[in-house]
């Protein structure tokens, strides 16, 4: 007679990722280039 162990259940595993890929698009419209870029910098640092 073979010996058998049977286990039933639900499990959860979590771990920190090895790396993260983040992609974003920022858009600003203004007639003056420098003011448009200033708006982007404000959005970028929120």
PDB file with SEQRES, HELIX, SHEET and CRYST1 records, atoms N, CA, C and O in Angstrom:
SEQRES   1 A   46  UNK UNK UNK UNK UNK UNK UNK UNK UNK UNK UNK UNK UNK          
SEQRES   2 A   46  UNK UNK UNK UNK UNK UNK UNK UNK UNK UNK UNK UNK UNK          
SEQRES   3 A   46  UNK UNK UNK UNK UNK UNK UNK UNK UNK UNK UNK UNK UNK          
SEQRES   4 A   46  UNK UNK UNK UNK UNK UNK UNK                                  
HELIX    1 AA1 UNK A   33  UNK A   44  1                                  12    
CRYST1    1.000    1.000    1.000  90.00  90.00  90.00 P 1           1          
ATOM      1  N   UNK A   1       0.827  -1.168   0.000  1.00  0.00           N  
ATOM      2  CA  UNK A   1       0.000   0.000   0.000  1.00  0.00           C  
ATOM      3  C   UNK A   1       0.885   1.250   0.000  1.00  0.00           C  
ATOM      4  O   UNK A   1       1.762   1.405   0.849  1.00  0.00           O  
ATOM      5  N   UNK A   2       0.635   2.141  -0.974  1.00  0.00           N  
ATOM      6  CA  UNK A   2       1.419   3.372  -1.102  1.00  0.00           C  
ATOM      7  C   UNK A   2       0.968   4.397  -0.062  1.00  0.00           C  
ATOM      8  O   UNK A   2      -0.212   4.486   0.278  1.00  0.00           O  
ATOM      9  N   UNK A   3       1.921   5.154   0.423  1.00  0.00           N  
ATOM     10  CA  UNK A   3       1.606   6.221   1.376  1.00  0.00           C  
ATOM     11  C   UNK A   3       1.422   7.522   0.594  1.00  0.00           C  
ATOM     12  O   UNK A   3       2.284   7.908  -0.196  1.00  0.00           O  
ATOM     13  N   UNK A   4       0.312   8.182   0.817  1.00  0.00           N  
ATOM     14  CA  UNK A   4      -0.002   9.411   0.083  1.00  0.00           C  
ATOM     15  C   UNK A   4      -0.449  10.487   1.054  1.00  0.00           C  
ATOM     16  O   UNK A   4      -1.238  10.230   1.963  1.00  0.00           O  
ATOM     17  N   UNK A   5       0.069  11.710   0.853  1.00  0.00           N  
ATOM     18  CA  UNK A   5      -0.389  12.865   1.617  1.00  0.00           C  
ATOM     19  C   UNK A   5      -1.093  13.786   0.632  1.00  0.00           C  
ATOM     20  O   UNK A   5      -0.509  14.191  -0.373  1.00  0.00           O  
ATOM     21  N   UNK A   6      -2.324  14.108   0.913  1.00  0.00           N  
ATOM     22  CA  UNK A   6      -3.099  15.004   0.056  1.00  0.00           C  
ATOM     23  C   UNK A   6      -3.428  16.264   0.843  1.00  0.00           C  
ATOM     24  O   UNK A   6      -3.920  16.201   1.970  1.00  0.00           O  
ATOM     25  N   UNK A   7      -3.146  17.414   0.227  1.00  0.00           N  
ATOM     26  CA  UNK A   7      -3.404  18.705   0.877  1.00  0.00           C  
ATOM     27  C   UNK A   7      -4.265  19.532  -0.051  1.00  0.00           C  
ATOM     28  O   UNK A   7      -3.962  19.652  -1.238  1.00  0.00           O  
ATOM     29  N   UNK A   8      -5.339  20.106   0.477  1.00  0.00           N  
ATOM     30  CA  UNK A   8      -6.202  20.987  -0.298  1.00  0.00           C  
ATOM     31  C   UNK A   8      -6.303  22.304   0.453  1.00  0.00           C  
ATOM     32  O   UNK A   8      -6.341  22.333   1.683  1.00  0.00           O  
ATOM     33  N   UNK A   9      -6.346  23.400  -0.311  1.00  0.00           N  
ATOM     34  CA  UNK A   9      -6.478  24.695   0.346  1.00  0.00           C  
ATOM     35  C   UNK A   9      -6.238  25.831  -0.633  1.00  0.00           C  
ATOM     36  O   UNK A   9      -6.048  25.614  -1.830  1.00  0.00           O  
ATOM     37  N   UNK A  10      -6.250  27.024  -0.112  1.00  0.00           N  
ATOM     38  CA  UNK A  10      -6.017  28.231  -0.905  1.00  0.00           C  
ATOM     39  C   UNK A  10      -4.845  28.973  -0.286  1.00  0.00           C  
ATOM     40  O   UNK A  10      -4.771  29.120   0.934  1.00  0.00           O  
ATOM     41  N   UNK A  11      -3.946  29.432  -1.113  1.00  0.00           N  
ATOM     42  CA  UNK A  11      -2.781  30.166  -0.621  1.00  0.00           C  
ATOM     43  C   UNK A  11      -2.592  31.466  -1.371  1.00  0.00           C  
ATOM     44  O   UNK A  11      -3.174  31.686  -2.433  1.00  0.00           O  
ATOM     45  N   UNK A  12      -1.782  32.306  -0.807  1.00  0.00           N  
ATOM     46  CA  UNK A  12      -1.474  33.584  -1.450  1.00  0.00           C  
ATOM     47  C   UNK A  12       0.014  33.850  -1.267  1.00  0.00           C  
ATOM     48  O   UNK A  12       0.563  33.646  -0.184  1.00  0.00           O  
ATOM     49  N   UNK A  13       0.658  34.307  -2.332  1.00  0.00           N  
ATOM     50  CA  UNK A  13       2.079  34.629  -2.292  1.00  0.00           C  
ATOM     51  C   UNK A  13       2.249  36.048  -2.775  1.00  0.00           C  
ATOM     52  O   UNK A  13       1.621  36.454  -3.753  1.00  0.00           O  
ATOM     53  N   UNK A  14       3.090  36.806  -2.104  1.00  0.00           N  
ATOM     54  CA  UNK A  14       3.398  38.154  -2.579  1.00  0.00           C  
ATOM     55  C   UNK A  14       4.887  38.409  -2.402  1.00  0.00           C  
ATOM     56  O   UNK A  14       5.530  37.874  -1.499  1.00  0.00           O  
ATOM     57  N   UNK A  15       5.416  39.246  -3.296  1.00  0.00           N  
ATOM     58  CA  UNK A  15       6.841  39.584  -3.242  1.00  0.00           C  
ATOM     59  C   UNK A  15       7.042  40.928  -3.913  1.00  0.00           C  
ATOM     60  O   UNK A  15       6.247  41.343  -4.756  1.00  0.00           O  
ATOM     61  N   UNK A  16       8.104  41.596  -3.534  1.00  0.00           N  
ATOM     62  CA  UNK A  16       8.433  42.860  -4.180  1.00  0.00           C  
ATOM     63  C   UNK A  16       8.932  42.560  -5.595  1.00  0.00           C  
ATOM     64  O   UNK A  16       9.666  41.594  -5.803  1.00  0.00           O  
ATOM     65  N   UNK A  17       8.536  43.382  -6.562  1.00  0.00           N  
ATOM     66  CA  UNK A  17       8.997  43.139  -7.935  1.00  0.00           C  
ATOM     67  C   UNK A  17      10.501  43.428  -8.066  1.00  0.00           C  
ATOM     68  O   UNK A  17      11.072  44.224  -7.320  1.00  0.00           O  
ATOM     69  N   UNK A  18      11.106  42.759  -9.027  1.00  0.00           N  
ATOM     70  CA  UNK A  18      12.532  42.988  -9.286  1.00  0.00           C  
ATOM     71  C   UNK A  18      12.770  44.376  -9.870  1.00  0.00           C  
ATOM     72  O   UNK A  18      13.787  45.012  -9.592  1.00  0.00           O  
ATOM     73  N   UNK A  19      11.822  44.836 -10.683  1.00  0.00           N  
ATOM     74  CA  UNK A  19      11.933  46.161 -11.269  1.00  0.00           C  
ATOM     75  C   UNK A  19      10.545  46.658 -11.652  1.00  0.00           C  
ATOM     76  O   UNK A  19       9.595  45.883 -11.768  1.00  0.00           O  
ATOM     77  N   UNK A  20      10.455  47.946 -11.839  1.00  0.00           N  
ATOM     78  CA  UNK A  20       9.190  48.572 -12.208  1.00  0.00           C  
ATOM     79  C   UNK A  20       9.424  49.406 -13.453  1.00  0.00           C  
ATOM     80  O   UNK A  20      10.427  50.113 -13.554  1.00  0.00           O  
ATOM     81  N   UNK A  21       8.509  49.326 -14.391  1.00  0.00           N  
ATOM     82  CA  UNK A  21       8.565  50.145 -15.595  1.00  0.00           C  
ATOM     83  C   UNK A  21       7.404  51.130 -15.524  1.00  0.00           C  
ATOM     84  O   UNK A  21       6.245  50.726 -15.430  1.00  0.00           O  
ATOM     85  N   UNK A  22       7.714  52.408 -15.569  1.00  0.00           N  
ATOM     86  CA  UNK A  22       6.715  53.448 -15.489  1.00  0.00           C  
ATOM     87  C   UNK A  22       6.794  54.293 -16.741  1.00  0.00           C  
ATOM     88  O   UNK A  22       7.863  54.780 -17.109  1.00  0.00           O  
ATOM     89  N   UNK A  23       5.668  54.462 -17.388  1.00  0.00           N  
ATOM     90  CA  UNK A  23       5.626  55.264 -18.601  1.00  0.00           C  
ATOM     91  C   UNK A  23       4.528  56.306 -18.441  1.00  0.00           C  
ATOM     92  O   UNK A  23       3.425  55.986 -17.999  1.00  0.00           O  
ATOM     93  N   UNK A  24       4.825  57.550 -18.798  1.00  0.00           N  
ATOM     94  CA  UNK A  24       3.820  58.596 -18.684  1.00  0.00           C  
ATOM     95  C   UNK A  24       3.979  59.616 -19.800  1.00  0.00           C  
ATOM     96  O   UNK A  24       5.047  59.771 -20.391  1.00  0.00           O  
ATOM     97  N   UNK A  25       2.887  60.298 -20.062  1.00  0.00           N  
ATOM     98  CA  UNK A  25       2.885  61.365 -21.056  1.00  0.00           C  
ATOM     99  C   UNK A  25       2.297  62.604 -20.403  1.00  0.00           C  
ATOM    100  O   UNK A  25       1.216  62.552 -19.815  1.00  0.00           O  
ATOM    101  N   UNK A  26       3.003  63.707 -20.506  1.00  0.00           N  
ATOM    102  CA  UNK A  26       2.516  64.984 -19.996  1.00  0.00           C  
ATOM    103  C   UNK A  26       2.305  65.912 -21.174  1.00  0.00           C  
ATOM    104  O   UNK A  26       3.123  65.968 -22.092  1.00  0.00           O  
ATOM    105  N   UNK A  27       1.203  66.639 -21.139  1.00  0.00           N  
ATOM    106  CA  UNK A  27       0.882  67.536 -22.246  1.00  0.00           C  
ATOM    107  C   UNK A  27       0.526  68.900 -21.693  1.00  0.00           C  
ATOM    108  O   UNK A  27      -0.209  69.011 -20.713  1.00  0.00           O  
ATOM    109  N   UNK A  28       1.051  69.937 -22.326  1.00  0.00           N  
ATOM    110  CA  UNK A  28       0.750  71.308 -21.925  1.00  0.00           C  
ATOM    111  C   UNK A  28       0.614  72.154 -23.183  1.00  0.00           C  
ATOM    112  O   UNK A  28       1.407  72.039 -24.118  1.00  0.00           O  
ATOM    113  N   UNK A  29      -0.396  72.997 -23.189  1.00  0.00           N  
ATOM    114  CA  UNK A  29      -0.600  73.881 -24.341  1.00  0.00           C  
ATOM    115  C   UNK A  29      -0.542  75.326 -23.874  1.00  0.00           C  
ATOM    116  O   UNK A  29      -1.255  75.722 -22.952  1.00  0.00           O  
ATOM    117  N   UNK A  30       0.306  76.100 -24.515  1.00  0.00           N  
ATOM    118  CA  UNK A  30       0.411  77.534 -24.235  1.00  0.00           C  
ATOM    119  C   UNK A  30       1.095  78.170 -25.431  1.00  0.00           C  
ATOM    120  O   UNK A  30       1.943  77.548 -26.071  1.00  0.00           O  
ATOM    121  N   UNK A  31       0.738  79.375 -25.726  1.00  0.00           N  
ATOM    122  CA  UNK A  31       1.342  80.058 -26.883  1.00  0.00           C  
ATOM    123  C   UNK A  31       2.835  80.317 -26.656  1.00  0.00           C  
ATOM    124  O   UNK A  31       3.609  80.395 -27.609  1.00  0.00           O  
ATOM    125  N   UNK A  32       3.230  80.452 -25.383  1.00  0.00           N  
ATOM    126  CA  UNK A  32       4.625  80.700 -25.041  1.00  0.00           C  
ATOM    127  C   UNK A  32       5.289  79.384 -24.606  1.00  0.00           C  
ATOM    128  O   UNK A  32       4.810  78.718 -23.688  1.00  0.00           O  
ATOM    129  N   UNK A  33       6.368  79.023 -25.257  1.00  0.00           N  
ATOM    130  CA  UNK A  33       7.060  77.756 -24.993  1.00  0.00           C  
ATOM    131  C   UNK A  33       7.495  77.631 -23.534  1.00  0.00           C  
ATOM    132  O   UNK A  33       7.265  76.600 -22.901  1.00  0.00           O  
ATOM    133  N   UNK A  34       8.124  78.681 -23.000  1.00  0.00           N  
ATOM    134  CA  UNK A  34       8.631  78.618 -21.631  1.00  0.00           C  
ATOM    135  C   UNK A  34       7.499  78.414 -20.616  1.00  0.00           C  
ATOM    136  O   UNK A  34       7.669  77.670 -19.650  1.00  0.00           O  
ATOM    137  N   UNK A  35       6.369  79.054 -20.821  1.00  0.00           N  
ATOM    138  CA  UNK A  35       5.239  78.892 -19.910  1.00  0.00           C  
ATOM    139  C   UNK A  35       4.654  77.486 -20.026  1.00  0.00           C  
ATOM    140  O   UNK A  35       4.225  76.913 -19.024  1.00  0.00           O  
ATOM    141  N   UNK A  36       4.632  76.929 -21.225  1.00  0.00           N  
ATOM    142  CA  UNK A  36       4.164  75.552 -21.404  1.00  0.00           C  
ATOM    143  C   UNK A  36       5.078  74.582 -20.666  1.00  0.00           C  
ATOM    144  O   UNK A  36       4.605  73.647 -20.020  1.00  0.00           O  
ATOM    145  N   UNK A  37       6.382  74.804 -20.761  1.00  0.00           N  
ATOM    146  CA  UNK A  37       7.334  73.935 -20.069  1.00  0.00           C  
ATOM    147  C   UNK A  37       7.235  74.097 -18.549  1.00  0.00           C  
ATOM    148  O   UNK A  37       7.399  73.125 -17.812  1.00  0.00           O  
ATOM    149  N   UNK A  38       6.971  75.308 -18.083  1.00  0.00           N  
ATOM    150  CA  UNK A  38       6.783  75.524 -16.644  1.00  0.00           C  
ATOM    151  C   UNK A  38       5.589  74.729 -16.129  1.00  0.00           C  
ATOM    152  O   UNK A  38       5.641  74.158 -15.039  1.00  0.00           O  
ATOM    153  N   UNK A  39       4.510  74.692 -16.914  1.00  0.00           N  
ATOM    154  CA  UNK A  39       3.333  73.928 -16.523  1.00  0.00           C  
ATOM    155  C   UNK A  39       3.670  72.445 -16.447  1.00  0.00           C  
ATOM    156  O   UNK A  39       3.207  71.748 -15.544  1.00  0.00           O  
ATOM    157  N   UNK A  40       4.463  71.967 -17.376  1.00  0.00           N  
ATOM    158  CA  UNK A  40       4.869  70.550 -17.365  1.00  0.00           C  
ATOM    159  C   UNK A  40       5.672  70.243 -16.106  1.00  0.00           C  
ATOM    160  O   UNK A  40       5.468  69.199 -15.486  1.00  0.00           O  
ATOM    161  N   UNK A  41       6.579  71.134 -15.719  1.00  0.00           N  
ATOM    162  CA  UNK A  41       7.390  70.906 -14.520  1.00  0.00           C  
ATOM    163  C   UNK A  41       6.508  70.839 -13.279  1.00  0.00           C  
ATOM    164  O   UNK A  41       6.769  70.037 -12.382  1.00  0.00           O  
ATOM    165  N   UNK A  42       5.474  71.664 -13.214  1.00  0.00           N  
ATOM    166  CA  UNK A  42       4.555  71.625 -12.076  1.00  0.00           C  
ATOM    167  C   UNK A  42       3.820  70.280 -12.052  1.00  0.00           C  
ATOM    168  O   UNK A  42       3.699  69.663 -10.994  1.00  0.00           O  
ATOM    169  N   UNK A  43       3.332  69.824 -13.205  1.00  0.00           N  
ATOM    170  CA  UNK A  43       2.630  68.553 -13.269  1.00  0.00           C  
ATOM    171  C   UNK A  43       3.550  67.382 -12.898  1.00  0.00           C  
ATOM    172  O   UNK A  43       3.134  66.419 -12.254  1.00  0.00           O  
ATOM    173  N   UNK A  44       4.795  67.496 -13.320  1.00  0.00           N  
ATOM    174  CA  UNK A  44       5.762  66.428 -13.104  1.00  0.00           C  
ATOM    175  C   UNK A  44       6.075  66.229 -11.621  1.00  0.00           C  
ATOM    176  O   UNK A  44       6.386  65.115 -11.200  1.00  0.00           O  
ATOM    177  N   UNK A  45       5.997  67.282 -10.840  1.00  0.00           N  
ATOM    178  CA  UNK A  45       6.391  67.197  -9.432  1.00  0.00           C  
ATOM    179  C   UNK A  45       5.215  67.053  -8.482  1.00  0.00           C  
ATOM    180  O   UNK A  45       5.392  67.209  -7.273  1.00  0.00           O  
ATOM    181  N   UNK A  46       4.044  66.767  -8.974  1.00  0.00           N  
ATOM    182  CA  UNK A  46       2.881  66.539  -8.094  1.00  0.00           C  
ATOM    183  C   UNK A  46       2.993  65.221  -7.421  1.00  0.00           C  
ATOM    184  O   UNK A  46       2.114  64.849  -6.643  1.00  0.00           O  
TER     185      UNK A  46                                                      
END                                                                             
